[in-house]
């Protein structure tokens, strides 16, 4: 169990980390946005008031802003992603990109036909990771959220402070495997980058999480990015920036469907120390058909509303779950 007492200032207010919540959403997702924010506020943020940053590809409506703002006492900022970050670059061969989406649609790949789904990965990396702090002045950690996500448990400590105090760079709750049809050339690009930048591989890397054969191939494992806590110094750092720009130059975000989840997972597994990754076993949440529900003491302490028998995969104690990362 991850347990920390709340650190407070002399006036009794909590000592906060340099952090914020970020959600990429659209006006049409208002009800899902309200549901996600309300649950996070009730389960955690009402005691801390970490700010929210909501980003859209078009201006938020006044109704949206009023309804989202009224459910939190924390600062809330509404931003618009500029077209150059939302739309694909002019140098992309649209005929080739369309052919790729058509092929994946025929293969039954979810969201394959929608360019917006492909661009989300780019937006999260190149816009949010680099520019969201312009709205808040915050440059530390961020938690990525989605509309229509359910959060089941009270969080009786500050995960941002936990990350900061323990020098963690990435926190996750669910891991699964990627559709191989969406990333046929991603690992080859990763190996090419490493061949050109051998010093990028951290000496205490967690490569065994993403590769079962010492890096010759990708095993498709990734941390599900519908919930992630990340250190912005890592995303804005020289190694990750160079890595992302290299991947973008390959066009795989558009010709295939390289997503933010495998890209983030590969990056932290290769470029961060394995002890800097953290499994938040005590954070219960559900998105679409997948959910993580804590069990045992974590379930009781969190007053979780989920059924502990209904969790993604078989329950594995946190110390064993991390064996693959730590090996």
C-alpha positions as CSV (number, residue, x, y, z in Angstrom):
1,X,0.0,0.0,0.0
2,X,1.2,3.5,-0.8
3,X,0.6,5.5,2.4
4,X,1.7,9.0,3.2
5,X,0.5,11.5,5.8
6,X,-0.5,14.9,4.5
7,X,2.2,17.4,4.9
8,X,0.9,20.8,5.9
9,X,1.9,24.4,6.2
10,X,1.8,26.2,9.6
11,X,-1.7,27.4,8.7
12,X,-2.9,23.8,8.2
13,X,-3.1,23.9,4.4
14,X,-1.5,21.0,2.6
15,X,2.0,21.5,1.1
16,X,1.4,21.0,-2.6
17,X,3.6,19.6,-5.3
18,X,4.2,21.6,-8.5
19,X,1.5,19.7,-10.4
20,X,-1.8,19.9,-12.3
21,X,-4.5,17.8,-13.9
22,X,-4.8,17.9,-17.7
23,X,-7.7,16.7,-19.8
24,X,-8.1,16.7,-23.6
25,X,-11.8,17.0,-24.4
26,X,-14.4,18.5,-26.7
27,X,-17.6,20.5,-26.1
28,X,-19.6,17.4,-27.0
29,X,-18.1,15.5,-24.1
30,X,-19.3,17.9,-21.4
31,X,-21.2,15.3,-19.4
32,X,-18.3,12.9,-19.4
33,X,-15.9,15.7,-18.4
34,X,-18.2,16.7,-15.5
35,X,-18.4,13.1,-14.3
36,X,-14.6,12.6,-14.3
37,X,-13.9,15.9,-12.5
38,X,-16.6,15.4,-10.0
39,X,-15.3,12.0,-9.0
40,X,-11.7,13.2,-8.7
41,X,-12.8,16.2,-6.6
42,X,-14.9,14.1,-4.3
43,X,-12.3,11.3,-3.9
44,X,-9.1,13.5,-3.6
45,X,-8.8,17.0,-4.9
46,X,-11.3,18.7,-2.5
47,X,-8.5,18.5,0.1
48,X,-5.8,19.9,-2.2
49,X,-7.2,22.0,-5.0
50,X,-4.7,21.2,-7.6
51,X,-5.5,23.1,-10.8
52,X,-7.3,21.7,-13.8
53,X,-6.3,22.4,-17.5
54,X,-8.9,21.5,-20.1
55,X,-7.8,21.6,-23.7
56,X,-9.9,21.6,-26.9
57,X,-9.4,21.9,-30.6
58,X,-12.0,24.7,-30.7
59,X,-13.1,27.3,-28.2
60,X,-15.0,26.0,-25.2
61,X,-18.5,27.2,-25.0
62,X,-19.6,29.4,-22.2
63,X,-22.0,26.7,-21.0
64,X,-19.2,24.2,-20.9
65,X,-16.9,26.5,-18.9
66,X,-19.6,27.4,-16.4
67,X,-20.7,23.8,-15.8
68,X,-17.1,22.5,-15.5
69,X,-16.0,25.3,-13.2
70,X,-18.9,25.1,-10.8
71,X,-18.0,21.6,-9.6
72,X,-14.5,22.4,-8.3
73,X,-13.0,25.0,-6.0
74,X,-9.6,24.5,-7.6
75,X,-8.4,26.9,-10.4
76,X,-9.5,25.7,-13.8
77,X,-8.1,26.8,-17.1
78,X,-9.5,26.4,-20.6
79,X,-7.2,26.3,-23.5
80,X,-7.4,25.8,-27.3
81,X,-4.9,23.6,-29.1
82,X,-3.6,25.5,-32.1
83,X,-4.1,24.0,-35.6
84,X,-0.4,23.4,-36.1
85,X,-0.5,20.9,-33.1
86,X,-3.9,19.4,-33.9
87,X,-3.6,18.9,-37.7
88,X,-1.2,16.6,-39.4
89,X,1.9,18.3,-41.0
90,X,1.8,19.4,-44.6
91,X,4.6,17.0,-45.5
92,X,2.5,13.9,-44.8
93,X,1.4,12.0,-47.9
94,X,-2.3,12.1,-47.4
95,X,-3.0,9.4,-49.9
96,X,-0.6,7.0,-48.0
97,X,-2.2,8.0,-44.7
98,X,-5.7,7.4,-46.0
99,X,-4.7,4.0,-47.3
100,X,-3.3,3.1,-43.9
101,X,-6.5,4.1,-42.1
102,X,-8.6,2.2,-44.6
103,X,-6.5,-0.9,-44.1
104,X,-6.8,-0.7,-40.3
105,X,-10.5,-0.1,-40.5
106,X,-10.9,-3.3,-42.6
107,X,-8.9,-5.1,-39.9
108,X,-11.4,-4.0,-37.3
109,X,-9.0,-1.6,-35.5
110,X,-10.9,0.8,-33.2
111,X,-10.8,4.5,-34.2
112,X,-8.7,3.7,-37.3
113,X,-10.9,5.7,-39.6
114,X,-10.7,8.9,-37.5
115,X,-7.7,11.2,-38.1
116,X,-8.4,12.9,-34.7
117,X,-7.7,9.7,-32.9
118,X,-4.3,9.5,-34.6
119,X,-3.5,13.1,-33.8
120,X,-4.2,12.7,-30.1
121,X,-0.8,11.1,-29.6
122,X,0.9,14.1,-31.1
123,X,-1.2,16.6,-29.2
124,X,-0.5,15.0,-25.9
125,X,3.3,14.9,-26.5
126,X,4.1,18.0,-28.5
127,X,1.5,20.4,-27.1
128,X,0.5,19.3,-23.6
129,X,3.9,18.2,-22.5
130,X,5.6,21.3,-23.9
131,X,3.1,24.1,-23.6
132,X,0.3,23.4,-21.0
133,X,2.3,25.2,-18.3
134,X,1.8,28.5,-20.2
135,X,-1.7,28.5,-18.8
136,X,-0.8,27.8,-15.2
137,X,2.8,28.6,-14.6
138,X,3.2,25.1,-13.3
139,X,6.2,23.1,-14.7
140,X,6.3,20.0,-12.5
141,X,4.0,17.0,-12.8
142,X,0.8,16.4,-14.6
143,X,-1.9,13.7,-14.5
144,X,-3.6,12.9,-17.8
145,X,-7.4,12.3,-17.6
146,X,-10.2,11.4,-20.0
147,X,-13.9,12.1,-20.0
148,X,-16.2,9.3,-18.9
149,X,-13.7,7.7,-16.6
150,X,-14.9,6.3,-13.3
151,X,-12.8,6.6,-10.1
152,X,-13.7,4.2,-7.3
153,X,-11.6,5.0,-4.3
154,X,-10.6,7.7,-1.8
155,X,-7.0,8.7,-2.1
156,X,-5.8,9.4,1.4
157,X,-2.4,10.8,0.4
158,X,-1.0,13.1,-2.3
159,X,0.3,11.1,-5.2
160,X,2.0,14.1,-6.7
161,X,4.0,14.6,-3.5
162,X,4.7,10.9,-3.4
163,X,6.1,11.1,-7.0
164,X,8.1,14.2,-6.1
165,X,9.5,13.0,-2.8
166,X,10.5,9.6,-4.2
167,X,12.0,10.9,-7.4
168,X,9.5,9.0,-9.6
169,X,9.0,10.1,-13.2
170,X,6.0,7.9,-14.2
171,X,3.0,6.4,-12.4
172,X,0.5,4.0,-13.9
173,X,-2.4,1.8,-12.8
174,X,-3.3,-0.5,-15.8
175,X,-1.0,-2.1,-18.3
176,X,-2.0,-4.1,-21.4
177,X,-0.9,-5.0,-24.9
178,X,-1.1,-2.9,-28.0
179,X,-2.8,-3.9,-31.3
180,X,0.2,-5.0,-33.4
181,X,-1.5,-3.8,-36.6
182,X,-1.3,-0.2,-35.4
183,X,2.5,-0.2,-34.8
184,X,4.2,-2.5,-37.4
185,X,7.3,-0.3,-37.7
186,X,7.4,1.4,-34.4
187,X,10.0,-0.8,-32.8
188,X,12.3,-0.7,-35.8
189,X,12.2,3.1,-35.5
190,X,13.0,2.8,-31.8
191,X,16.0,0.5,-32.5
192,X,17.2,3.0,-35.2
193,X,17.0,5.8,-32.7
194,X,19.0,3.8,-30.1
195,X,21.6,2.9,-32.7
196,X,22.1,6.6,-33.4
197,X,21.9,7.6,-29.8
198,X,23.3,4.7,-27.7
199,X,23.8,6.9,-24.6
200,X,20.0,7.5,-24.4
201,X,19.5,4.1,-22.9
202,X,19.5,4.5,-19.1
203,X,22.0,2.2,-17.4
204,X,19.2,1.1,-15.0
205,X,16.5,0.9,-17.7
206,X,13.3,-1.2,-17.5
207,X,13.6,-2.5,-21.1
208,X,12.4,-6.0,-19.9
209,X,8.9,-4.5,-19.6
210,X,8.7,-3.8,-23.3
211,X,11.0,-6.4,-24.7
212,X,11.4,-10.1,-23.9
213,X,14.6,-10.6,-26.0
214,X,17.0,-7.8,-24.9
215,X,15.6,-5.3,-27.3
216,X,15.4,-7.3,-30.5
217,X,11.6,-7.1,-30.6
218,X,8.7,-5.3,-28.9
219,X,6.4,-7.4,-26.8
220,X,3.5,-4.9,-27.2
221,X,3.3,-4.2,-23.4
222,X,2.3,-0.6,-22.5
223,X,1.0,1.4,-19.6
224,X,-2.5,2.6,-20.3
225,X,-2.4,6.3,-20.7
226,X,-6.0,7.0,-19.7
227,X,-4.5,7.6,-16.3
228,X,-0.9,8.5,-15.9
229,X,1.1,10.8,-13.6
230,X,4.3,12.1,-15.3
231,X,7.2,14.3,-14.5
232,X,7.3,17.1,-17.0
233,X,11.0,17.4,-16.7
234,X,11.3,14.0,-18.3
235,X,8.9,14.9,-21.2
236,X,10.6,18.2,-21.8
237,X,14.1,16.7,-21.4
238,X,16.6,16.5,-24.2
239,X,16.4,12.7,-24.6
240,X,12.7,12.4,-24.8
241,X,12.4,15.5,-27.0
242,X,14.9,14.1,-29.5
243,X,13.2,10.7,-29.4
244,X,9.8,12.2,-30.1
245,X,11.0,14.4,-32.9
246,X,12.7,11.3,-34.4
247,X,9.5,9.3,-34.3
248,X,7.5,12.2,-35.7
249,X,9.9,12.4,-38.7
250,X,9.0,8.8,-39.5
251,X,5.4,9.6,-40.1
252,X,4.2,6.5,-38.2
253,X,1.7,8.6,-36.1
254,X,-0.2,9.2,-39.4
255,X,0.7,6.3,-41.8
256,X,0.1,3.7,-39.0
257,X,-1.4,4.6,-35.7
258,X,1.4,5.0,-33.2
259,X,-0.3,6.0,-30.0
260,X,0.7,7.9,-26.9
261,X,0.5,4.8,-24.7
262,X,3.2,2.7,-26.4
263,X,5.4,5.7,-27.1
264,X,5.2,6.9,-23.5
265,X,5.8,3.3,-22.2
266,X,8.8,2.6,-24.4
267,X,10.3,6.0,-23.5
268,X,10.1,5.6,-19.8
269,X,11.2,2.0,-19.9
270,X,14.3,2.9,-21.9
271,X,15.2,6.4,-20.8
272,X,14.3,6.4,-17.1
273,X,15.7,4.4,-14.2
274,X,13.4,1.4,-13.5
275,X,13.0,2.5,-9.8
276,X,11.5,5.7,-11.1
277,X,8.4,3.9,-12.4
278,X,5.5,3.4,-9.9
279,X,2.4,1.1,-10.0
280,X,-0.4,2.9,-8.2
281,X,-2.2,-0.2,-7.0
282,X,-4.5,1.8,-4.7
283,X,-6.0,4.0,-7.4
284,X,-9.1,2.3,-8.7
285,X,-10.6,3.4,-12.0
286,X,-12.5,2.3,-15.1
287,X,-12.4,3.5,-18.7
288,X,-14.5,1.7,-21.4
289,X,-14.3,-2.0,-20.7
290,X,-11.2,-2.1,-18.5
291,X,-11.0,-1.4,-14.8
292,X,-8.6,-1.7,-12.0
293,X,-10.0,-2.3,-8.5
294,X,-7.7,-2.5,-5.5
295,X,-8.2,-5.5,-3.1
296,X,-7.5,-6.1,0.6
297,X,-6.4,-3.3,2.7
298,X,-6.2,-0.8,-0.2
299,X,-9.9,-1.5,-1.0
300,X,-11.0,-1.0,2.6
301,X,-8.9,2.1,3.2
302,X,-10.0,3.7,0.0
303,X,-13.7,3.0,0.7
304,X,-13.8,1.7,-2.9
305,X,-17.1,1.3,-4.7
306,X,-15.8,-1.2,-7.2
307,X,-16.1,-5.0,-6.9
308,X,-12.6,-6.3,-6.1
309,X,-13.4,-9.5,-8.0
310,X,-13.9,-7.4,-11.2
311,X,-10.4,-6.1,-12.1
312,X,-8.3,-6.2,-15.2
313,X,-6.4,-9.5,-15.3
314,X,-5.7,-11.6,-12.2
315,X,-4.8,-9.8,-9.1
316,X,-1.1,-9.5,-8.6
317,X,0.5,-8.0,-5.4
318,X,2.2,-4.7,-6.3
319,X,5.7,-6.0,-5.4
320,X,5.2,-8.8,-7.9
321,X,3.5,-6.7,-10.5
322,X,6.7,-4.6,-10.7
323,X,9.0,-7.6,-11.1
324,X,8.9,-7.2,-14.8
325,X,9.8,-3.5,-14.6
326,X,12.5,-4.0,-12.0
327,X,14.2,-7.0,-13.7
